[in-house]
């Protein structure tokens, strides 16, 4: 699977912009998509937590994926579409639909509603992995989806299903989970670390080979990744350390950083409205002042900024 080789490096989660009245902003979404594609990242995730996936209708998801595939036509971008359904039956149908629509990989957000058993969660993942012929990413997000499975369980699935190519690790901190995965897997997957790259250096030290942040300042992650690729570990650490105070302050919760990301996208002129569908996190005056200070500090690396 050639696409499996693209599940590394910087793989941003694309935001879904809305009009001020809550309707989809398809023109804004196309601008964000084209911006990400122009950055020449290997892959990008749609319908992640940063895409506000629980707040999208089925029709909207279909429209957004079709538009993203259209924008990406002719590029090397692998679009990862996240399947987030609670029911394995529904999830299998959706995964097949996403692949037919042009998704190059499928991300599985394991079910957690009403605390399914470990065997039920593993069956859910297996059903999707067996249903598609594209690379599969398993999202391990114990803070958001509970601890029904662990990385040893995921390692067992990797041994059973050749389509499983990567794991997105969002344990905090991620080192122990990555160690457990590699110690028990019969085949070494790619590992992407989430949580806005908060623990990116630790994840790299434990064998991760990618990061999956939001998309509003992807250039800063790419600059750090370039240093990493060049073997400049000191430079990578310094680059991450410069970002860390901002990420740490914003990653107090998913809704908080989603609102921050959208405010930055709006400040850069990529979207018109920073509206997040309710329930959402109300940004404070301090948040807005911080965003302005962030853009001032990193302005030279963030083109097309419009304050």
C-alpha positions in Angstrom: 0.0 0.0 0.0 1.8 3.1 -1.2 -0.5 5.4 0.8 0.7 3.7 4.0 4.1 5.3 3.4 2.4 8.7 3.5 1.1 8.2 7.1 4.1 10.0 8.7 5.5 13.5 9.0 3.0 16.3 9.5 -0.6 15.2 8.9 -2.9 18.1 9.8 -6.6 17.7 10.8 -8.6 19.9 8.5 -11.1 22.3 10.1 -14.6 22.7 8.9 -15.6 26.3 8.7 -19.2 27.6 9.2 -21.0 30.8 8.4 -21.9 33.0 11.3 -25.3 31.5 11.3 -23.9 27.9 11.6 -24.3 26.8 8.0 -21.4 25.1 6.2 -19.0 27.6 4.6 -18.0 25.5 1.6 -15.9 28.3 0.0 -14.0 28.7 3.2 -13.5 24.9 3.4 -12.1 24.9 -0.1 -9.6 27.7 0.8 -8.5 25.7 3.8 -8.2 22.5 1.8 -6.2 24.3 -1.0 -4.0 25.9 1.6 -3.2 22.5 3.1 -2.6 20.9 -0.3 -0.2 23.7 -1.3 1.9 23.0 1.8 2.6 19.5 0.2 1.9 17.5 3.3 1.8 13.7 2.7 -1.6 13.2 4.3 -4.4 15.1 6.1 -7.3 13.9 8.2 -10.9 14.9 7.7 -13.7 14.4 10.3 -11.2 14.4 13.2 -12.0 16.1 16.5 -10.6 19.3 15.1 -13.2 19.0 12.3 -16.0 19.1 14.8 -17.2 15.7 13.5 -20.0 15.2 16.1 -21.6 18.4 14.8 -21.8 17.4 11.1 -24.8 15.7 9.4 -24.3 12.7 7.1 -25.1 14.8 4.1 -22.6 17.5 5.1 -19.8 14.8 5.6 -20.5 13.5 2.1 -20.4 17.0 0.6 -17.1 17.9 2.4 -15.3 14.8 1.4 -16.3 15.2 -2.2 -15.1 18.8 -2.2 -11.8 17.8 -0.5 -11.2 15.0 -3.1 -11.9 17.5 -5.9 -9.5 20.0 -4.4 -6.8 17.4 -4.0 -7.1 16.0 -7.5 -3.7 15.9 -9.2 -1.8 16.3 -5.9 0.0 13.6 -3.9 -2.1 14.2 -0.8 -3.6 11.1 0.9 -7.0 12.0 2.4 -7.6 10.1 5.6 -11.4 10.0 6.4 -12.3 9.3 10.0 -15.1 6.8 10.7 -16.6 7.7 14.1 -19.9 5.8 14.3 -20.8 3.8 17.4 -22.3 0.9 15.4 -20.0 -1.4 13.5 -22.7 -2.0 10.9 -23.0 1.7 10.2 -19.3 2.2 10.4 -18.5 -0.5 7.8 -21.0 1.1 5.4 -19.6 4.5 5.9 -16.0 3.4 5.5 -16.8 1.7 2.2 -18.6 4.9 1.1 -15.6 7.1 2.0 -13.2 4.8 0.0 -15.6 4.9 -3.0 -15.7 8.7 -2.7 -11.9 8.9 -2.9 -10.5 8.6 0.6 -7.0 7.2 0.5 -7.1 5.9 4.1 -9.6 5.3 6.9 -9.1 6.5 10.5 -11.1 4.5 13.1 -12.3 6.3 16.2 -13.3 3.4 18.4 -16.8 3.3 19.9 -17.2 4.4 23.5 -20.9 5.4 24.0 -22.4 3.3 26.9 -19.0 1.7 27.5 -18.8 -1.2 25.0 -16.7 -4.2 26.1 -13.2 -4.7 24.9 -14.3 -7.6 22.7 -17.0 -5.3 21.1 -14.5 -2.6 20.4 -12.0 -5.0 18.9 -14.8 -6.5 16.8 -15.8 -3.0 15.6 -12.3 -2.2 14.5 -11.8 -5.6 12.8 -15.1 -5.3 10.9 -13.9 -2.0 9.3 -10.3 -3.2 8.7 -11.8 -6.2 6.8 -14.2 -4.1 4.8 -11.8 -1.8 3.1 -8.7 -2.2 0.9 -7.0 1.0 1.9 -4.6 1.7 4.9 -6.4 1.9 8.2 -5.4 4.2 11.2 -6.6 3.3 14.7 -7.0 6.3 16.9 -6.1 5.6 20.5 -7.6 8.4 22.5 -8.2 7.2 26.0 -9.0 10.7 27.3 -11.8 11.1 24.8 -12.9 7.5 24.1 -12.1 5.8 27.4 -9.8 2.9 28.1 -11.8 0.0 26.7 -8.7 -1.1 24.8 -5.0 -0.5 25.2 -2.0 -0.5 22.8 -1.4 -4.2 23.4 -4.9 -4.9 22.1 -4.2 -2.7 19.1 -1.0 -4.6 18.5 -3.0 -7.8 18.3 -5.3 -6.3 15.7 -2.2 -5.3 13.6 -1.1 -8.9 13.5 -4.6 -9.9 12.3 -5.3 -7.3 9.7 -2.8 -6.3 7.0 -4.8 -3.1 6.3 -3.9 -1.6 9.7 -1.0 0.6 8.8 -0.8 3.3 11.6 -1.9 4.2 15.1 -2.7 7.7 16.2 -1.6 7.9 19.9 -3.3 10.5 22.0 -2.4 9.1 25.4 -0.9 11.8 27.6 2.0 11.4 27.9 2.4 9.0 24.9 5.7 7.3 25.6 4.5 4.3 27.6 1.7 3.6 25.1 4.0 3.7 22.2 6.5 1.4 24.0 3.6 -1.1 24.7 2.5 -1.0 21.0 6.0 -1.7 19.6 6.8 -4.3 22.3 3.7 -6.4 21.4 3.1 -5.8 17.7 4.4 -8.4 15.2 4.5 -5.7 12.6 5.7 -2.2 13.2 3.1 0.4 12.3 3.5 4.1 11.7 2.7 6.1 14.8 1.2 9.6 14.7 1.0 11.6 17.9 -2.0 13.9 18.4 -2.9 16.5 21.0 -1.6 19.3 18.9 1.9 17.8 19.2 2.0 18.7 22.9 4.3 15.7 23.6 5.8 15.4 20.1 9.5 15.2 21.2 8.7 12.4 23.7 6.7 10.5 21.1 9.6 10.8 18.6 12.0 9.6 21.3 9.8 6.5 21.7 9.6 5.8 17.9 6.8 7.8 16.6 7.3 9.1 13.0 4.5 11.7 12.6 2.3 14.4 14.2 -1.3 15.1 13.6 -2.1 18.7 14.8 -4.7 21.1 13.6 -4.3 23.0 10.4 -4.2 26.7 11.3 -0.5 27.0 11.6 0.7 23.9 9.9 3.8 25.7 8.6 5.3 25.9 12.1 5.0 22.1 12.5 6.5 21.6 9.0 9.5 23.8 10.0 10.1 21.6 13.0 9.6 18.5 11.0 12.2 19.7 8.5 14.7 20.0 11.3 13.8 16.5 12.5 14.2 15.1 9.0 17.7 16.8 8.8 18.8 15.1 12.0 19.0 18.4 13.8 17.5 17.3 17.1 18.6 20.4 19.0 16.9 22.6 16.4 13.8 20.4 16.5 13.7 20.7 20.3 14.2 24.5 20.1 11.4 24.8 17.5 9.0 22.7 19.6 9.9 24.6 22.8 9.0 27.9 21.1 5.6 26.4 20.2 5.0 24.6 23.5 3.8 27.5 25.7 1.1 28.3 23.2 0.0 24.7 22.7 0.0 24.0 26.4 -2.2 27.0 27.1 -4.7 26.1 24.4 -4.8 22.3 24.8 -6.9 22.5 27.9 -9.7 20.8 26.1 -10.7 19.8 22.5 -13.3 22.6 22.2 -10.9 25.2 23.4 -8.2 24.4 20.8 -10.8 24.0 18.1 -12.0 27.5 18.8 -8.4 28.8 18.9 -7.6 27.1 15.5 -10.6 28.7 13.9 -9.8 32.1 15.2 -6.3 31.8 13.8 -7.7 30.7 10.4 -10.0 33.7 10.4 -7.1 36.0 11.4 -5.1 34.6 8.5 -7.9 35.3 6.1 -8.5 31.7 5.2 -12.1 31.6 6.6 -14.6 34.5 7.2 -16.1 33.3 10.4 -14.6 31.6 13.4 -18.0 30.2 14.4 -18.0 26.8 16.1 -21.2 24.9 16.3 -22.8 24.6 19.7 -21.8 23.4 22.3 -18.6 25.3 21.9 -15.9 27.0 23.9 -16.3 30.8 24.3 -13.0 32.4 23.8 -12.1 35.0 26.4 -10.5 38.4 25.9 -7.3 36.8 27.1 -7.6 34.1 24.4 -8.0 36.7 21.7 -5.0 38.8 23.0 -3.0 35.6 23.0 -3.9 34.8 19.4 -2.8 38.3 18.3 0.5 37.9 20.2 1.0 34.4 18.6 0.5 35.8 15.1 2.8 38.7 15.9 5.5 36.3 17.1 5.2 33.9 14.2 4.0 36.2 11.5 7.0 35.8 9.3 6.2 32.1 9.0 2.5 32.5 8.5 1.8 34.1 5.2 -1.5 35.9 4.3 -2.2 37.0 7.8 -5.0 39.5 8.1 -5.7 40.9 11.6 
